[in-house]
């Protein structure tokens, strides 16, 4: 079984995630690199070494032309990914596709050098549109892409992804919401909810959550 399985997604630069990459990060491991556009965008503007992990052979063959190294799997032996080597390990919408997210985080700790960080982007299950789907449609309708992507094996709220990282020995530096999408002039009830209950709805505006963390010493 591969590390994670997914359909062919659009391979974009992921500008909100690129902006979060520390300027001092020189060696980056992108787990779930798809066709390598994220790492390729970094290499066009910075002097960085980017390794990718991609189980899909067609996507990996393209990523190999863009990145320094690409391997198919992180869980099984025989791959060349060095320990204590990377300044940054990224999971850009890949952790939720994995059978064993906790095992992936345990492994990536070994790959980070001292002072290294993990950036992990996951879909936000408490995004307001998903909550409305559950409450008003009384349903859980899987889709080809998005929060209810039919290939997702794990589902996270901000609290639960933070708890997973802490349970696996990480210290949370910060969490960042990206792809804000909640304002709808046709939904006055939604606007009222955000106005009247700002604390309750503070984690419901963004489609995705990025956890920035480092191993606890």
N, C-alpha and C positions, 0 to 999 in steps of 0.2 A: 504494500500500500504506500502511495506517495505521501509526503509530508502534508500536503493539502491539495485539494482539487477545486477547480473553478472553471467557468466558461471563459471564452476569449473576451477580455475587457478592453475598452479603449485605453491605449497607452499614452498617458498625458504627463506633462512635466510635474504636476502637483505643486503649483506655486505656493500655496499656503504652507506646505510641508518643507519646501526648499528654504523658505524664509526662517524656519526654526533651526536649521542646521548651524551649529556653532562655527564661527569663523576659524577657530583653531583646530577643527576636526580635519585630519589629513588622511586617515584610513577608515573607510566606511564599509560596513557589511549590510547590504540591503536584502532582507529575507522576504522573498516573494517579489522579485524584481521585475516580473513580467518581461517585457521586451527591452528593459534597461533604460527607459527614457528618463527616469528620475536621476539615476546615477550619471547618465550622459549629460544631463543639464548641469549637474554639479561640475563635471569635468570640463565643460566648455568655459566656465567662469572661474574655476579654482584649480590649484595644483593639488589634486587629491587622487588617492588610489581607491577605487571602488570595486568591491567584490559583490557578486549577486548569487542568490539561491533561487532557482526556478526549476520546478519539476516538469513543466510542459516542454517537450523537446523543441517544438516549433518556436515558441517564445524564447527559449534559451539560446537557440541558434542565432537569433537576431541580437540578443543581449550580449553574446560573446564578442560581437563586432564592436560593441560600444563600451564595454566594461573591461577591467583588467583581468578578472577571473570570474567564471560562472560555474557553479556546481549544482547538481540536481537535488541533493538531499542533505539535510543537516543531522539527521538522526542516526544514520547508519555509518559504519566505519568505512574507511577508505577514501574519504574526501580530504582535500588538502587544506581546509580552513585552519589556520594556526590559532593557538591559544594565546591569550594575553597580548593581542596584536592591534585591535581596533579601537579607535577613539569613539566611534558611534556605531551602534547596531540599530537598524530601522525595521519596523514592521508596518508597512504602509498598506493597511487594509488586508493583511494576510493572517494575523493571529486568529481571527474568528473562523478561518477555514481549516484550522488545524485540529487534529484528533486530540492532541495533548499540548495545550497551550502552556501549562505549567512546566512540562519537560522542555519546551522550546526556550522558556525564560531561564531555566536552570542551565541549559547548554550555552546560551548567549552570554551568561555571566563569565564563563570560562574564556570566551573569545575577546572580551573587553580587557584592555590594559588598565592599569590603575588610573583612576580619574575619568574613565570612559562612561558614556551614557547610553541609554536606550530611549529611542523615540518610537512610540507605538500608537498608531491611529486605528481606532475601531469605530464601527457604527454605533450611534447613540440610541439605545432602545427607548429612551424617554423623550425622544424628539416629539414635539407636539403633534405632528401629523400621524405618527405611529400610535400615540395615546388615543387620538380621536378615532382611529381605525378600530382599536380594541373596544372603546367605550360605545361608540355610536353604531358601528357596523357589526359589533359583536363577533368579530372574525379575526382570523390570522391567515391572511392570504399571501402565500409566497409569490415572489416576483423574480424576474430575470436578473435584476440588479437592485441595489438600494439596501435599506435597513433589513428588509425581510427577504433578502437574496436566498434563493432556494438551495444554494450550495453552502450556506453558513452552517457550521457545526456548533458554534458557541455564540451566545448573545450577551451583551454587556451594557450596564448602566455605568455612569461615572463612578459611583460607589463600588460597584463590583469589580471593575477593572483595576481600580486603585487597591482594593483588598487583595486581588490576585498578586499584584506586584509586591505588596508588602509581605504577603505570606511566603513569597519566593525569595525574600531577603533583599528587597530593594527599598531605597528611600525615595519618596516622591519629591521631586524638585518643584514641579507644577503640573497642572492639567490645563489644556487649552481647547476651547471649543472652536471648530472651524466649519466653514460653509453654513453660516447663519441663514436660516430660512424659516421664518415664523409669521411675518407680517402678511396679512391677507385682508384687503379692504372689504371683501365679501363675507368675512367671518367676524361679526361684532362680538360674539360670545368669546371667541379666542382672544381678541384684543382686551376685553374686559378681564378675562382670567389673568393675563399677564400684568395688567394694571393693578388689580386688587390683591393678587397673591405673588408679589415679586420674588419672595424667598422660595416658595413652592415651585415656581416656574423657572428659576434661574438656570437650571440644567436642561431646559426643554427647547432652547432656541436653535441649537446647532445640530446638524445632521451627524457630525462626527466629533469624537473626542480624541485628543492627543495626550498621552501620558508621557512625561519626560521624567526619567528616573535614573538613579545610579545605584550600584551595589552598595549595601551597607558593609562597612569594614568589620 
